[in-house]
């Protein structure tokens, strides 16, 4: 006899076309959704034969409604994610506990701080720990990673397709006529290897492998300043520069302009992450958007689903990035 598959709150949310957090709020009778939405979700749950996981209910009643979040204080993209995480969590009844990583406070220390706070789920933004450590952590508490390519057992993953984003940026520049496209790397930063490899692959696919050049750096504005100076000192400026993130692009762009180099007249500059820096009127940086809002809302959704259904298999969500073209990219000179 075939064993029936139990309907989960994830199934109800999908059938209703809502987030798991909205379905959870509606079925618990808590404020946060309209009465019309609550009634529709309840009807769908009844039709599907949804029965709450009583073990999860008991566990939930003894847990805090806190989502523990690790983030880097040096990353403008992480700041944007935290802002959207707060917005996503607001209507769910959950709150955030933040634990920052710094040059002297690595990810394990930030995680331990959250464990002491007895957070119901951990949301780790680009954690600098390996997959084995993540899997071990997931045996103690639910874990969601955001903007990380780590594939760990029992860990939900929410990220954008960074390779595709880099390929779109290279394709944009090649389509404008650029051949000499230099890439400024992110060093040991999470996703750095993925983006660097994506650049080399994209250059090869555009028939520009012979023109590929990678400058070693790290993901800060200061690194962008140093990269610009290095290019200027060589006296052999490329016609376009693609960077690991917006922070590098910001430092590079300002330095080039200070040295009298017109952007994009002489050199086009493209960043990655589409942070607030990119939108500043005096910058208007062409950049690859990871859609921080969508990533954050999905992460909160998965975090609550993990609380509601502890036995639910871990899932990976990969968002399609989008190139946002602004004023710093144009045809090569001549």
Helices and strands as residue ranges (DSSP letters): H 9-16, H 20-28, H 35-48, H 54-61, E 66-72, H 76-90, E 95-101, H 107-116, E 121-125, H 131-138, E 142-146, E 156-160, H 162-176, E 181-184, H 192-205, G 209-211, E 213-215, H 221-234, E 240-243, H 246-258, E 268-273, H 276-279, E 286-289, H 292-308, E 316-319, E 322-324
